[in-house]
Amino acid sequence: MTEAGVPLWGGPFSRPPAPEAVALGRSLPFDVRLAPQDVEASVAHVRALEDAGLLSGDEAAALEKALREVGEEIAGGRFAFDPIDEDVHSAVERAVTDRLGALGAKLHAGRSRNDLVMTDLRLWLLAARRRIDEGLVRLIRALHGHAARHAGTVMPGTTHARLAQPVTLGHHLLAHAWALLRDLDRLDAWAARASESPLGAGAIATSTLGIDPAVSASRLGFERPFANSIDAVSDRDVVQEFLAVAAICGTHLSRLAADVARFTDEALGWATLDEAYATGSSMMPQKRNPDVAELARAKAGRLLGALAALTATLQGLPLGYHRDLQEDKEPAFEAADTLEAVLPSLAGCVETLTFRPEAMREAAAAPGLFATDLAEALVRRGVPFREAHARVGELLRRLEAEDLSFHALSPDDWSDLGLPDGADLLDADRAVRARTTPGGPSPASVGAQLEAIERILAART
């Protein structure tokens, strides 16, 4: 049994820690989320002790039973935490020891909270990654579905937030989809590196008890055990990389959200929000505000902040475990929570968008959008591009000075430019159909992209 008021590590101490020191170091309020993983890691450790001949089969079974009971009580909100419980690891071990006495005291042989906490956190992050994957796939499929329906819907493409060239809505939406697919790839690559079990590394130098880390790794579903025990307990690049991937993903979600807000602006009128993903105003009855998009846009900053916070904590730390490393969990939890909140909300918002092709087509008729097509038509007639660029630019300048556009040109004007058929080039459908380069905006190219994305998603199932 543990002595009342004495922490599990308190044996060599003559008095308990100061209350303010306990309050500063107590991580239980946030790391209690690791309870399911702590139970599984502890069960794997119990079986490793059994394999090493340090526990009998009956002892191992009793310890596993007690661990799972504790896990169920924590999950069900019935567990009685004690003021001495610094963290979830101490709470679980204390509860098992309270139940089993001397047998419970055998649980911690050959392990440390240093290797246990990283085992738990890796397991938690790998599970969170699977949920994030599902959200990303749903959002990609939402974009894919709209793109398939609008492979030929013309709209203005923009650079510098100014009209640039005609593209298609399908092409534009798939640009977001490709970015999110890279986020999936980054999560895959991160998971491959993260699937390394620290269990058995101990505090820093493993143990003398003959525990096999490879067997524990296999029991927990990791791909491999640690390669170096100091590295296993002292580095947090697995969390840092997760946060970096989350921050990049958050940036992509923010850019998509910005487009949702822009497209649904009444001044543009390219799409309409579903009421389920909009909010009203407490004062203005007419408002339909894009709050989901705006919040998704803002959350990128929180994700970047989590990465910056942990990176600042890690830089300069010498090898070995330091209590500074306790600061890894809150950013990790917040980042995963943020993505798990944003992804389904933004996916639902995108799924229920109603696009207005007629408004996009009207905007795509702006004559300036075809300036590059005119210059390239001159190139096809043998004019060097810089000369072609200058001719079209000079013509634009003259027309703008007279408040006119390309549509005001007469057949003679077009002939003077060197393009007798120039008026025929002022057509958005023709412009996008002419761009047959793979990866371009033509309906055929969009169709090929749709097929490629479908193959990628199908291969993940």
C-alpha positions, 0 to 999 in steps of 0.5 A, spaced: 500 500 500 502 507 498 503 511 504 497 516 505 500 523 502 506 520 499 508 520 492 510 513 489 517 516 488 517 519 495 521 513 499 528 517 499 524 523 501 523 525 509 517 530 507 512 531 502 513 536 497 511 543 498 504 544 495 505 550 490 511 545 487 505 540 487 501 544 483 506 546 478 508 539 477 501 536 477 499 534 469 493 530 471 488 535 469 490 534 462 494 527 461 488 523 464 487 523 457 492 518 456 489 513 461 487 508 456 494 508 453 497 507 460 493 501 461 495 498 455 502 500 455 502 497 463 499 491 461 504 490 455 509 491 461 506 486 465 507 481 460 514 483 459 515 481 466 512 475 465 516 473 459 522 475 463 520 470 469 519 476 474 512 474 475 508 468 475 502 467 470 497 468 476 500 474 478 500 477 471 493 475 470 491 479 477 495 485 475 492 485 468 485 485 471 486 490 476 489 495 470 483 494 466 479 495 472 482 501 473 482 503 466 474 502 466 473 506 472 477 512 469 473 512 463 466 511 466 468 517 471 468 513 477 475 513 479 477 516 485 483 520 484 488 522 490 491 529 491 498 525 491 497 523 484 501 527 480 499 524 473 495 519 470 501 514 470 502 515 478 494 514 479 494 508 475 500 505 479 497 507 485 490 504 484 493 498 482 498 497 488 492 499 493 488 493 490 493 488 490 498 490 495 505 487 494 503 484 487 502 491 485 508 494 487 512 489 482 508 493 476 514 498 476 520 494 475 524 495 469 520 501 467 520 509 468 515 514 467 520 517 462 519 511 457 512 510 459 509 517 458 512 517 451 509 510 449 502 513 452 503 519 448 505 515 441 499 511 442 495 517 443 497 521 437 497 515 432 490 514 434 488 521 433 492 521 426 487 515 424 481 520 426 484 526 422 485 521 416 478 520 416 476 527 416 481 529 411 478 524 406 471 526 407 473 533 406 477 531 399 471 527 397 467 533 398 471 537 394 472 531 389 464 531 388 463 538 387 469 538 382 466 532 378 460 536 377 463 543 375 469 540 371 467 545 365 464 551 369 468 557 367 470 562 373 476 567 373 482 565 376 486 570 380 493 572 382 494 577 387 487 577 388 486 580 382 483 577 375 488 573 372 486 567 367 479 563 366 479 557 369 474 552 371 471 551 378 473 544 378 480 545 377 480 550 382 477 546 387 482 540 386 487 545 387 485 544 394 484 537 394 491 536 392 494 540 397 490 536 402 492 529 399 499 532 401 497 532 408 495 525 408 502 523 405 505 527 411 501 524 416 503 517 413 510 519 413 510 521 420 506 515 422 511 511 419 517 514 424 512 515 430 511 507 430 517 506 435 516 503 442 520 507 447 517 501 452 523 498 456 528 504 455 527 505 462 529 512 465 535 512 460 539 506 460 534 500 460 534 495 466 538 489 468 531 485 468 532 481 461 525 485 458 525 484 451 522 491 448 521 488 441 516 483 444 512 489 448 513 493 441 509 488 437 504 487 443 502 494 442 502 495 435 508 499 434 512 497 428 519 496 432 522 498 438 527 504 440 534 504 437 537 508 443 534 508 450 537 515 451 533 518 445 527 514 446 526 518 453 529 525 451 527 527 444 520 529 442 521 530 435 515 525 434 510 530 437 514 536 434 513 533 427 506 532 428 505 539 430 508 541 424 504 537 420 498 539 423 500 546 422 501 545 415 494 542 414 491 548 418 494 552 413 491 549 407 484 548 411 485 556 412 486 557 405 480 553 403 476 556 408 478 563 406 475 561 399 468 559 402 468 566 405 470 569 399 465 565 394 459 566 399 460 574 399 454 577 397 458 582 393 461 576 389 455 571 389 459 565 387 456 560 392 451 560 397 452 557 404 447 552 407 444 555 413 446 549 418 453 552 417 452 559 417 450 564 423 445 570 424 446 576 427 443 578 434 442 585 431 441 585 423 436 580 421 438 579 414 445 576 415 448 569 414 455 569 416 460 564 414 462 563 422 465 556 420 469 558 415 472 564 419 473 560 425 477 554 420 481 560 417 483 562 424 485 556 427 491 555 423 494 560 428 493 556 434 496 550 430 502 554 428 502 557 436 502 550 438 508 548 434 512 554 436 511 553 443 514 546 443 519 548 439 521 553 443 521 548 449 525 543 446 531 547 443 537 547 447 535 541 452 541 537 453 540 529 452 536 525 458 529 527 461 527 533 463 521 536 466 521 541 461 518 535 456 512 535 460 510 541 456 509 537 450 502 534 451 498 540 451 500 542 445 499 535 442 492 535 445 490 542 442 493 540 435 489 534 434 483 537 438 483 543 433 483 538 427 478 534 429 473 540 430 475 543 424 475 538 419 468 535 420 465 542 420 469 545 414 467 538 410 460 539 412 460 546 410 463 544 403 459 538 402 452 543 402 455 549 398 450 551 393 455 554 387 452 559 382 455 557 375 452 563 372 455 568 376 462 565 375 461 565 368 459 572 368 465 574 372 469 570 367 467 574 361 471 580 363 475 581 357 482 582 361 482 575 362 484 573 355 490 578 354 495 572 355 491 568 350 492 574 345 499 574 346 500 566 346 496 567 339 501 572 337 507 567 339 503 561 335 504 566 329 511 567 330 512 573 334 517 573 340 513 573 346 516 579 349 514 583 343 507 580 343 506 581 351 508 589 349 503 589 343 497 586 348 499 591 353 500 597 349 493 596 346 490 595 353 493 601 356 490 605 350 483 602 351 483 603 358 485 610 357 478 611 353 474 606 358 474 601 352 475 593 352 477 588 347 470 588 345 470 595 342 475 593 337 473 592 330 476 587 325 481 592 322 483 593 329 484 586 330 488 585 323 493 591 326 494 587 332 496 581 327 490 577 330 484 577 325 481 572 329 482 575 335 475 576 337 474 569 337 479 568 343 475 572 348 471 566 350 472 563 357 470 556 354 474 556 349 480 558 353 479 553 358 478 547 353 485 550 349 489 548 356 490 541 355 496 540 358 496 535 364 494 538 370 491 544 367 484 547 367 481 544 361 475 539 362 479 533 360 485 535 364 480 536 370 477 529 369 484 526 369 485 529 376 479 526 378 481 519 376 487 520 379 485 522 386 479 517 386 485 512 385 489 515 391 483 515 395 481 508 393 488 505 395 487 508 402 481 503 403 
